[in-house]
Each structure stands twice: as C-alpha cells, then as structure tokens.
Amino acid sequence: MRVSQTYLSPVEEVALIRQAKAGDDHARDRIVLAFSRLAVSVARKYRTFGVPVEDLVSEGIIGLLTALDKFDPDRGNRFYTYAQWWVRAQILDCVFRQVGVVRGSSSADAKMRFFRGERSVMSVSMEARVGGDLTVADTLVCADPKPDELAETVIDGERRSAALDRALGRLQKRERAIIEARYLSDEKITLADLSPVIGVSRERIRQIEVKALAKVSKAMGAA
C-alpha cells in the first residue's frame, strides 16, 4: 500500500491544525494526508491478526481525526507524538472487535484471546448464514480432534501462555498492573476505576495502556 506523503514544517503544522479546528475542511484534509503514513505504519504492525490492512488503515485515520479534535497546539507538542496514541488505540480496538465476534463472548474474553494468539477462522460469528437455514457452525467439521492434533493444541496453548507471561514480565510495574486489570481480569475495569488507584488521570492511564499493549503485542508476535 502506497500513501502520498506531504511533510509539514512545525510552523505549517500548527497553522493547518488551527485552521482545521476552526472548521477548514481543506486544512483538515491536508493534516490527514500528511500523517496518513502514521496510520499505515501502525496498521501494518497488526496485519497478522486477520483484519485487512485497508480496514486497519481506515481505523487509523479515524484515530488521526480524533487526535486532531483533541490536540491543543498551544501546549508545544508535535502532533505526530500526540496522534500516535490515538491511532494505535483505534486500530487495537478494531482488532479486539474482530477477535471478539464469537457470539456470547465478552470484551474481556476477546482481548484475552487476542493476547493468547487465538486468531483462528472459528472467530467468525456462529450466527452468520451461508444459505437457507444453514449456519457457519453447520459447515464446520465437528468430529473429535485426533490425539496428535489435541496434543499440538495443548502444547501451542502452553507456549502462548508462557509467551504472555514473558511479555508481561517485561512491562514496568504500573504498565503490568493496568494491563492485568483491564484485560486479564474477570471484572470490567474502567479507566475511571483505575484512576484513583494508580494515582494519575484517566487520559494518562489510557496512554500507558496503549504503550503497554504495543509492547505485549510485539513480544507475543516475536514469540
């Protein structure tokens, strides 16, 4: 996938952002064009999870637009640094939604499967119709697994579990606490729940979370 790149100087960047926030659609489009390579770069990192890269890039663009809405140019930060958090978070949310499309699964369950690397074709919705009253579930082979296949499944699960443990072990204490609370807990823990416990704002927790998710994803992918 090739994306046109339009590089902006810091002065041009701030000027365009101000214009875009004032309602200038042309300036908004120029910002998106200039930083679309960020969406493509992040999307490619998550292409192994079964979601088309084009869809991930589209989600990344949504993240860019969210960042543009929230960005304050008067604080002296570069937009790229700020936007990468929103782009990655939006793309990760897309991946999590795709992983969690099995009927009846919770968001937490989906995210736990994501970490464990469970990205099989079985993730499609069991309610998806393929013709008449026949469902996808009816088209899947339901025979008992062969002993060798079962053993390999168990071994693969153990490997992934060990890889997850190693990935979590590389996180800083606060990062690990946030990931375990948000994604590896049976309870639904919100950013607001964690804020008084961790002692930082919800926005800061979200930033730490996205950074930690990227670390875990990279470590799991290399395992």
C-alpha positions as CSV (number, residue, x, y, z in Angstrom):
1,M,0.0,0.0,0.0
2,R,1.5,3.3,-1.1
3,V,0.5,6.5,0.5
4,S,1.3,10.0,-0.7
5,Q,3.5,11.8,1.8
6,T,3.3,15.5,2.5
7,Y,5.7,16.7,5.1
8,L,4.9,19.7,7.1
9,S,7.2,22.1,8.9
10,P,6.4,22.8,12.6
11,V,5.0,26.2,11.6
12,E,2.9,24.8,8.8
13,E,1.6,22.0,11.0
14,V,0.4,24.4,13.7
15,A,-1.2,26.7,11.2
16,L,-3.1,23.9,9.5
17,I,-4.2,22.4,12.8
18,R,-5.6,25.8,13.9
19,Q,-7.4,26.2,10.6
20,A,-8.8,22.6,10.7
21,K,-10.0,23.1,14.3
22,A,-11.7,26.3,13.1
23,G,-13.7,24.3,10.5
24,D,-11.5,24.5,7.4
25,D,-12.0,21.1,5.7
26,H,-9.2,21.7,3.3
27,A,-6.7,22.1,6.2
28,R,-8.2,19.1,7.8
29,D,-7.6,17.0,4.7
30,R,-4.0,18.2,4.4
31,I,-3.4,17.1,8.0
32,V,-4.8,13.7,7.3
33,L,-2.8,13.4,4.1
34,A,0.4,14.5,5.9
35,F,0.0,12.0,8.7
36,S,-1.7,9.1,6.9
37,R,1.7,7.3,6.8
38,L,1.4,7.0,10.5
39,A,-1.9,5.1,10.2
40,V,-0.3,2.8,7.5
41,S,2.8,2.2,9.6
42,V,0.8,1.2,12.7
43,A,-1.8,-0.8,10.7
44,R,1.0,-3.0,9.2
45,K,2.2,-4.0,12.7
46,Y,-1.2,-5.6,13.3
47,R,-1.9,-7.2,9.9
48,T,-1.1,-10.7,11.3
49,F,-4.3,-10.8,13.3
50,G,-6.7,-11.5,10.4
51,V,-8.0,-8.0,9.7
52,P,-7.4,-6.5,6.2
53,V,-4.8,-3.8,6.3
54,E,-7.1,-1.5,4.5
55,D,-9.6,-1.7,7.3
56,L,-6.9,-1.1,9.9
57,V,-5.7,2.0,8.0
58,S,-9.2,3.3,7.9
59,E,-9.4,2.9,11.6
60,G,-6.1,4.6,12.0
61,I,-7.4,7.6,10.0
62,I,-10.3,7.7,12.5
63,G,-7.7,7.8,15.2
64,L,-6.0,10.7,13.5
65,L,-9.2,12.7,13.3
66,T,-9.9,12.0,17.0
67,A,-6.4,13.2,17.8
68,L,-6.9,16.4,15.7
69,D,-10.1,17.2,17.6
70,K,-8.4,16.8,20.9
71,F,-5.0,18.3,20.2
72,D,-4.0,21.6,21.7
73,P,-1.2,23.2,19.6
74,D,-0.6,25.8,22.3
75,R,1.0,23.2,24.6
76,G,4.1,23.0,22.4
77,N,3.8,19.3,21.5
78,R,4.2,17.9,18.0
79,F,1.0,16.4,16.5
80,Y,2.8,13.2,15.4
81,T,3.7,12.4,19.0
82,Y,0.2,13.0,20.3
83,A,-1.6,11.3,17.4
84,Q,0.3,8.0,17.5
85,W,-1.5,7.2,20.8
86,W,-4.9,7.7,19.3
87,V,-4.1,5.9,16.0
88,R,-2.8,2.8,17.8
89,A,-5.7,2.8,20.3
90,Q,-8.2,2.9,17.4
91,I,-6.5,0.2,15.5
92,L,-6.2,-2.0,18.6
93,D,-9.9,-1.5,19.3
94,C,-10.7,-2.7,15.7
95,V,-8.5,-5.8,16.2
96,F,-10.2,-6.6,19.5
97,R,-13.7,-6.2,17.9
98,Q,-12.7,-8.7,15.2
99,V,-11.3,-11.1,17.7
100,G,-14.4,-10.9,19.8
101,V,-17.1,-11.5,17.2
102,V,-17.8,-15.0,18.5
103,R,-21.4,-14.9,19.8
104,G,-21.7,-14.6,23.6
105,S,-18.1,-13.6,24.2
106,S,-17.3,-10.6,26.4
107,S,-14.9,-7.8,25.5
108,A,-12.5,-9.1,28.2
109,D,-12.7,-12.6,26.8
110,A,-11.9,-11.3,23.3
111,K,-8.9,-9.3,24.5
112,M,-7.6,-12.3,26.4
113,R,-7.8,-14.4,23.3
114,F,-6.0,-11.7,21.4
115,F,-3.1,-11.8,23.8
116,R,-3.0,-15.6,23.7
117,G,-2.9,-15.5,19.9
118,E,-6.2,-17.3,19.2
119,R,-6.9,-15.9,15.7
120,S,-8.5,-19.0,14.0
121,V,-11.3,-19.0,11.5
122,M,-13.6,-20.1,14.3
123,S,-13.7,-16.4,15.3
124,V,-16.4,-15.8,12.7
125,S,-19.9,-15.3,14.1
126,M,-21.7,-18.5,14.6
127,E,-24.9,-16.7,13.6
128,A,-23.6,-15.9,10.1
129,R,-25.8,-17.5,7.5
130,V,-24.3,-19.2,4.5
131,G,-27.6,-20.2,2.8
132,G,-31.1,-21.1,3.8
133,D,-31.2,-22.2,7.5
134,L,-27.6,-23.4,7.3
135,T,-25.1,-21.5,9.5
136,V,-21.4,-21.3,9.5
137,A,-21.4,-23.6,12.6
138,D,-23.1,-26.3,10.5
139,T,-20.4,-26.1,7.9
140,L,-17.5,-26.7,10.3
141,V,-16.1,-30.2,10.9
142,C,-17.4,-31.3,14.3
143,A,-15.6,-34.6,14.6
144,D,-13.5,-35.2,17.7
145,P,-9.9,-34.0,17.3
146,K,-7.2,-36.5,16.6
147,P,-4.9,-37.2,19.5
148,D,-1.9,-35.6,17.7
149,E,-4.0,-32.5,16.9
150,L,-5.2,-32.3,20.5
151,A,-1.7,-32.6,21.8
152,E,-0.4,-30.0,19.5
153,T,-3.3,-27.6,20.5
154,V,-2.4,-28.1,24.2
155,I,1.3,-27.5,23.5
156,D,0.6,-24.4,21.4
157,G,-1.6,-23.1,24.2
158,E,1.1,-23.6,26.8
159,R,3.7,-21.9,24.5
160,R,1.4,-18.9,24.1
161,S,0.7,-18.8,27.8
162,A,4.4,-18.8,28.6
163,A,5.0,-16.1,25.9
164,L,2.3,-14.0,27.5
165,D,3.9,-14.4,30.9
166,R,7.3,-13.3,29.5
167,A,5.7,-10.4,27.7
168,L,4.0,-9.2,30.9
169,G,7.3,-9.7,32.8
170,R,8.9,-7.1,30.5
171,L,6.5,-4.4,31.5
172,Q,7.0,-1.8,34.1
173,K,5.1,-2.4,37.3
174,R,2.5,0.2,36.6
175,E,2.1,-1.0,33.0
176,R,1.5,-4.5,34.1
177,A,-1.0,-3.6,36.7
178,I,-3.0,-1.7,34.2
179,I,-2.9,-4.5,31.6
180,E,-3.9,-7.2,34.1
181,A,-6.7,-5.1,35.5
182,R,-8.1,-4.0,32.1
183,Y,-7.7,-7.2,30.0
184,L,-6.8,-10.2,32.2
185,S,-9.5,-9.7,34.9
186,D,-12.9,-11.3,35.0
187,E,-14.3,-7.9,36.0
188,K,-14.8,-5.0,33.7
189,I,-12.3,-2.4,35.0
190,T,-12.7,1.1,33.5
191,L,-10.1,3.9,33.2
192,A,-12.2,5.8,35.8
193,D,-11.9,2.8,38.2
194,L,-8.1,2.7,37.9
195,S,-7.5,6.5,38.1
196,P,-7.7,6.8,41.9
197,V,-5.9,3.5,42.4
198,I,-2.9,4.3,40.1
199,G,-2.9,8.0,41.1
200,V,-3.0,9.5,37.6
201,S,-5.7,10.8,35.3
202,R,-7.8,8.6,33.0
203,E,-6.0,10.1,30.0
204,R,-2.6,9.2,31.4
205,I,-3.8,5.7,32.2
206,R,-5.0,5.3,28.6
207,Q,-1.6,6.4,27.3
208,I,0.2,4.0,29.5
209,E,-2.2,1.2,28.5
210,V,-1.7,1.8,24.7
211,K,2.1,1.8,25.1
212,A,1.9,-1.4,27.2
213,L,-0.4,-3.1,24.7
214,A,2.1,-2.3,21.9
215,K,4.9,-3.9,24.0
216,V,2.9,-7.0,24.7
217,S,1.7,-7.4,21.1
218,K,5.3,-7.0,19.8
219,A,6.6,-9.6,22.3
220,M,3.8,-12.0,21.5
221,G,4.4,-11.6,17.8
222,A,8.1,-12.4,18.3
223,A,7.4,-15.5,20.5
